[in-house]
Structure formats: C-alpha cells, structure tokens
Amino acid sequence: MATSYQRSSQQPPSSIPDCEEKDNATQKKINAVKKVYCTNLSTARDNVNKLEIAYDGKETLYKKKERKFLRTQDNLQRYVNTEISMGSQLMQANKRITTNVAGYKTWDDSLSAALKGIFASIKDVKIKLGDLRDAAVRLENSLNDSCSAAQWSIITGKNPDNCKDDNPPPPNPQEGCKDAEEILKLLVCMPRALAFDIDSIFKASSDIIGIQKFGNISSLVGLQTELSARAVDFDTLLQNTIKTRKTDLDNAQKDLVQSLADRTDSIIDLYNQRCDYDGVYHTVSEICCPKCGCVAVGKGNCEPRLDDCLCEICEICGEVRDTFSDLQTTKPQENANS
C-alpha cells in the first residue's frame, strides 16, 4: 500500500503568517491561543515524522518477509514437483522391477535345473555310446579275424579278402541277408561318428551351463534390493523435506501476515497523525488571520450579520442528512439483491 501523502505537503509553523493587528486585546487573546496550537502543530509534525520513519521500517520488514515467503514457497513447490515427477514414479517402477526380478530369478532357476537335467542325460548317452563304439570295434575286429571268415561268408555270400584264393566260392546268401554287408559296415562306422557327435553335444551342453551361470541372473536380486532401499531413502528424503518446508512456509506465512498487519496499522496511524497535523495547521492558519466569508461586514451596527453563516451551516446539515438517508435506503436494497 503506497502512501499518497508526501512530506513536502507538511508546512512548518513558521510558514503561517502573523496578522498585522498585534496591539488590541482580541488579537492578544488570539495570539495566546495560537501559541498553544503552534506548540501542538510542532508536536504533530514531529509525530508525523516519527510515524513516517516507523512506516518505512515496517515497509522494509514486510518486503523482506514477503521475499522469504516467496522463496520458501518456491522451494516447497520444487520438492513437491520432484516428488510427483520422480519420487512416485521411482517407487512405482521399483515395485515393477521387484516383480520382474523375482520372475527372472524363477526362470533362471528353472533354466538351470533343465540344463543340468539335459547335461545328465547327455552324459548318460555319452557313456552308452561309448559302450556302442566298443561293441563296433569288437565287431570290426571280428570281421578281420580269420576265425570268423566262415560266418562272414555265410552271412554276406562273399569270401573274405584273405581267404579268396584258398576257399571255394561261397554259397549265395539268404534273401533276408543280401544287405548284410552294408549293414555290418554301418554298424562299424556309425558308432564312431556318433561318438564324435555326442562328444560335441556334451561339450556344448557344458558350455551352455557355463554361459547360464556367467549370466548370473541371481545377482539382480541383490542389485534390486539395493535399488529398492535407495529408492525408499530418496522418496523418504523428499517427503520429510516437503513436511519441513511446509512447516517453514506456514511459519513464513504467519510472519508475513503479522508484518502486513503491523504495516497496515502503521499506515493508518500515519494517516491519522497527518489528519491531526492538517487540522491543527489549518486551525492555526484560521486563528492567525480569520476571514469568514459569510459574515456581512457592510451592515450597520444594529443589524444581524450572521444570517448567511447560519444558512451555510444548515446546508451542511442537509447534505449530511441526505447522505446518510441515501445510505439507509440503499442497504436494504443491496441485501435484498444479494
């Protein structure tokens, strides 16, 4: 609230001119009364100056309280916005991450168990293929053994190479054994190839288990637990700071309201004192050289001279009456409209 009354409008008592008539008894009486009012005028002027200084101090204090309130309000809003935009999202994301990590851990455990089961099965197959390969080697050795030449000749219908010249041609093989030679060759070579394949599968299965362990999905549980704790700490910090800033803002608002009330009282006191000063100033001015325009100076000594003054006072009374009458008539209407 700005003050429209400037210090330049305050006139010192010395600016009031004295009247030229100084020797008559009436003027002496007036001067005595004037002296009292001049003293009151000086006191009123000093009071105005004091209240102006007090108002300047209250105005400065109010501006400081206002800046403090606005800074505290801005700081609180920043934390509120951060908690809404980051804290709440972080907590919600942490809940979803917790669920996902638990699912990943379950899947990883299931995968580990399945890989171990597959590895055990492959290992068992590898052992059995080793037995099959040993059997194929024994079969191959028996084919090259001269003691088995007769059986070979009967089954295949052919003489072994080492017996081709010494033995007569073998009989024709039975219908069901005409592919026996090819089958026997497959029985010898296939286990050897299968042994290499199962060895490759065995190594690949072992490597896959190593890859799965190297992935270390279980480590996500510890990381997620730490993330959850950090997220809770961060959101708790925001919440506690918001509470603290809210308390600070409430206190700053109380201080601001009280400072504004003190400033308002100071303004009203200043205006009241200025009104008193103006009243005393104009009173001293009128006492110095009173000039009443309503007094009929040209009339004779035996004629009344204050009729016009009475009429002017009556006009003032009429204006006051009409003003208050208008206020009384407008109030019921305003209440009815509202």
Order of alpha helices (4+ residues) and beta strands (2+ residues): alpha-alpha-alpha-alpha-alpha-alpha
